[in-house]
């Protein structure tokens, strides 16, 4: 199962690694980042415990996951030191 998950996430891992190299994203561990994003985008545990989401609900979940993940993984300038 773990190997299947890695194969499924491989394109995303590759993207996160390349995006990190050019400074688009700040993700220390591309594999962990891919797993977290996949969890967010799929609805996580709720997807297994509840009735299937409608296409509209899936679209809202995916947009929300993108917003949270990409904003959180965006490179930031260090906060200025206050005196």
FIRO-714539 format. One line per 4 residues: number of its first residue (from 1); for each residue x, y, z of N, C-alpha, C. Coordinates in pm, 1 decimal, always signed. Example, Ala and Ser with C-alpha at 12.3 -4.5 7.8 and 13.67 -1.06 7.14 Angstrom:
BEGIN
1> +1319.0/-569.0/+780.0/+1230.0/-450.0/+780.0/+1320.0/-330.0/+780.0 | +1285.0/-225.0/+708.0/+1367.0/-106.0/+714.0/+1290.0/+3.0/+787.0 $
END
This chain:
BEGIN
1> +82.2/-118.7/+0.0/+0.0/+0.0/+0.0/+87.0/+125.6/+0.0 | +193.1/+125.1/+79.7/+280.5/+241.1/+87.5/+346.3/+269.2/-47.9 | +389.7/+161.9/-118.5/+449.7/+181.3/-250.4/+348.3/+236.2/-349.9 | +224.7/+191.0/-340.7/+119.7/+241.8/-429.1/+93.2/+388.8/-403.7 $
5> +94.3/+428.3/-276.7/+73.8/+568.3/-241.4/+188.2/+653.3/-295.2 | +310.9/+605.7/-280.5/+426.1/+680.8/-331.5/+418.5/+697.0/-483.1 | +375.2/+593.0/-553.7/+361.2/+603.3/-700.6/+253.5/+703.9/-736.7 | +145.0/+702.4/-663.0/+35.1/+795.3/-688.3/+79.1/+939.1/-662.9 $
9> +155.4/+959.7/-558.2/+197.9/+1094.3/-520.3/+324.2/+1141.1/-592.3 | +391.3/+1051.6/-666.0/+519.7/+1084.1/-728.9/+516.2/+1212.3/-813.1 | +414.8/+1233.5/-898.6/+414.8/+1358.7/-976.6/+405.1/+1483.2/-887.2 | +328.1/+1473.8/-780.8/+313.9/+1586.8/-689.9/+443.8/+1609.2/-612.4 $
13> +506.3/+1501.9/-569.7/+634.5/+1512.6/-499.5/+736.4/+1579.9/-589.9 | +742.6/+1537.1/-714.9/+834.7/+1595.7/-812.0/+806.0/+1744.6/-830.7 | +679.3/+1779.5/-842.1/+641.4/+1920.1/-858.2/+683.8/+2001.5/-736.7 | +656.1/+1951.3/-617.2/+692.4/+2023.6/-495.5/+843.9/+2040.7/-485.6 $
17> +919.3/+1938.6/-523.6/+1065.8/+1949.4/-520.8/+1112.8/+2057.4/-617.4 | +1061.1/+2056.0/-740.9/+1101.9/+2156.2/-840.4/+1057.6/+2296.5/-799.2 | +937.1/+2308.7/-744.9/+887.1/+2439.0/-700.5/+971.6/+2491.8/-584.8 | +1020.8/+2403.5/-501.0/+1108.8/+2444.7/-392.5/+1244.4/+2491.3/-443.0 $
21> +1295.7/+2422.1/-544.0/+1426.2/+2457.6/-600.2/+1426.1/+2597.5/-662.0 | +1314.5/+2637.4/-720.6/+1308.4/+2769.3/-784.9/+1246.1/+2874.9/-694.3 | +1210.4/+2838.3/-572.2/+1161.8/+2935.1/-474.9/+1013.7/+2967.5/-480.9 | +934.8/+2885.5/-551.7/+790.4/+2908.8/-558.6/+721.9/+2862.3/-430.8 $
25> +767.0/+2748.3/-378.5/+712.9/+2694.0/-254.3/+826.2/+2672.4/-155.2 | +791.3/+2673.8/-28.4/+888.5/+2646.8/+77.7/+841.7/+2523.3/+153.4 | +877.8/+2405.4/+101.1/+838.4/+2278.1/+161.4/+965.7/+2198.7/+188.1 | +994.4/+2173.0/+314.9/+1116.0/+2099.6/+350.5/+1113.3/+1955.5/+302.2 $
29> +998.3/+1890.3/+313.9/+984.7/+1749.0/+279.6/+874.0/+1736.0/+175.8 | +913.6/+1721.5/+50.0/+816.6/+1717.5/-59.6/+720.2/+1599.5/-47.2 | +769.2/+1485.4/+1.1/+681.4/+1368.5/+15.5/+575.7/+1392.7/+123.0 | +617.9/+1447.2/+235.9/+521.6/+1478.5/+342.5/+422.8/+1584.4/+294.4 $
33> +471.8/+1683.0/+221.4/+384.2/+1786.1/+166.5/+280.1/+1728.1/+72.7 | +321.0/+1634.9/-11.2/+227.6/+1570.9/-103.8/+121.5/+1491.2/-29.1 | +163.7/+1421.0/+77.0/+65.9/+1345.0/+156.1/-34.8/+1437.9/+222.8 | +13.5/+1548.5/+279.0/-76.1/+1643.3/+346.4/-172.0/+1705.4/+245.9 $
37> -120.6/+1747.4/+130.9/-208.4/+1807.2/+31.0/-313.4/+1706.6/-16.6 | -271.9/+1583.1/-41.5/-367.1/+1480.4/-86.0/-475.7/+1458.6/+18.8 | -436.6/+1460.8/+145.0/-533.8/+1444.2/+254.2/-633.3/+1560.2/+254.7 | -582.1/+1681.8/+243.9/-670.0/+1799.8/+240.9/-763.9/+1795.5/+120.3 $
41> -706.9/+1768.5/+3.9/-784.2/+1773.8/-120.8/-888.8/+1663.5/-130.2 | -863.0/+1550.0/-66.1/-956.4/+1437.8/-76.1/-1067.5/+1443.4/+27.6 | -1056.5/+1533.5/+121.6/-1155.1/+1539.3/+229.3/-1112.2/+1458.8/+349.4 | -994.3/+1399.1/+342.8/-937.3/+1326.6/+455.3/-1025.0/+1214.4/+506.9 $
45> -1021.9/+1195.6/+634.7/-1095.2/+1087.6/+699.4/-1245.1/+1100.1/+677.9 | -1294.0/+1222.3/+666.6/-1437.7/+1242.5/+645.0/-1483.3/+1176.9/+515.5 | -1394.8/+1169.4/+416.5/-1430.5/+1106.7/+288.7/-1462.0/+958.1/+305.8 | -1404.2/+895.2/+407.8/-1429.2/+753.3/+432.4/-1546.1/+729.9/+527.0 $
49> -1574.0/+828.0/+612.0/-1672.8/+808.8/+716.3/-1811.0/+862.5/+681.7 | -1820.1/+945.9/+580.5/-1947.1/+1009.4/+544.7/-1992.0/+962.2/+407.4 | -2111.3/+1005.7/+369.1/-2156.5/+973.7/+234.0/-2070.9/+1051.0/+134.9 | -2058.3/+1001.0/+12.8/-1974.3/+1067.4/-86.8/-2017.2/+1212.9/-109.2 $
53> -1917.4/+1298.6/-126.8/-1944.3/+1440.6/-151.3/-1994.3/+1459.4/-294.0 | -2080.2/+1557.4/-311.0/-2128.2/+1591.5/-445.3/-2014.3/+1659.2/-521.5 | -2025.0/+1667.3/-653.9/-1921.8/+1737.7/-730.5/-1900.9/+1881.9/-682.9 | -2008.9/+1951.0/-646.7/-1993.8/+2087.5/-595.4/-1917.1/+2088.9/-462.9 $
57> -1947.1/+1994.6/-374.3/-1876.3/+1986.3/-246.4/-1728.7/+1950.4/-268.7 | -1703.4/+1863.1/-364.7/-1565.0/+1826.5/-396.3/-1488.3/+1947.8/-447.6 | -1551.4/+2028.9/-530.9/-1486.1/+2148.6/-584.2/-1453.6/+2248.0/-473.0 | -1545.8/+2264.6/-379.5/-1522.3/+2355.5/-266.2/-1407.0/+2302.4/-180.9 $
61> -1406.5/+2173.1/-154.8/-1299.8/+2112.3/-74.9/-1164.9/+2130.8/-142.6 | -1158.5/+2105.5/-273.0/-1032.3/+2119.4/-345.1/-984.1/+2264.0/-345.6 | -1072.5/+2359.3/-370.3/-1032.4/+2500.7/-371.0/-981.4/+2542.2/-232.3 | -1051.5/+2499.7/-128.2/-1010.9/+2530.9/+8.4/-874.5/+2469.0/+38.9 $
65> -855.5/+2343.3/-1.1/-727.9/+2275.5/+20.5/-615.0/+2348.7/-51.6 | -639.9/+2391.4/-174.7/-538.5/+2465.8/-249.5/-503.7/+2596.3/-179.3 | -604.9/+2668.9/-137.3/-580.9/+2796.1/-68.2/-498.0/+2775.3/+58.6 | -539.8/+2682.4/+141.3/-469.7/+2657.6/+267.4/-326.4/+2612.2/+241.1 $
69> -312.0/+2514.5/+154.4/-180.7/+2455.8/+133.2/-86.0/+2553.2/+64.8 | -129.5/+2613.8/-44.2/-39.4/+2700.9/-118.8/-5.4/+2828.2/-41.6 | -101.2/+2883.8/+30.6/-69.7/+3001.7/+111.8/+26.1/+2964.1/+225.0 | +4.4/+2848.7/+283.1/+91.6/+2804.8/+392.2/+230.5/+2765.9/+345.9 $
73> +245.3/+2722.8/+222.2/+374.3/+2678.3/+170.4/+445.5/+2785.9/+88.7 | +387.3/+2905.2/+82.6/+450.6/+3013.9/+8.4/+572.0/+3064.4/+85.5 | +679.7/+3092.1/+14.5/+796.6/+3148.0/+82.6/+762.7/+3282.2/+146.3 | +818.8/+3307.9/+263.1/+795.0/+3433.8/+332.6/+925.4/+3496.8/+373.1 $
77> +921.6/+3627.0/+383.7/+1036.8/+3699.4/+436.6/+1034.7/+3684.2/+588.4 | +1151.6/+3676.8/+649.7/+1153.9/+3672.3/+796.4/+1087.1/+3797.1/+853.5 | +1021.2/+3780.7/+965.8/+956.9/+3894.0/+1031.1/+1063.5/+3991.3/+1080.1 | +1037.9/+4120.7/+1065.6/+1136.1/+4218.4/+1115.4/+1146.1/+4209.3/+1267.1 $
81> +1264.5/+4230.6/+1317.4/+1285.8/+4228.2/+1462.7/+1239.3/+4360.5/+1521.7 | +1161.8/+4352.5/+1625.6/+1114.8/+4473.3/+1694.2/+1209.5/+4503.8/+1808.7 | +1236.7/+4630.4/+1826.5/+1327.1/+4671.9/+1935.8/+1249.0/+4715.3/+2055.8 $
END
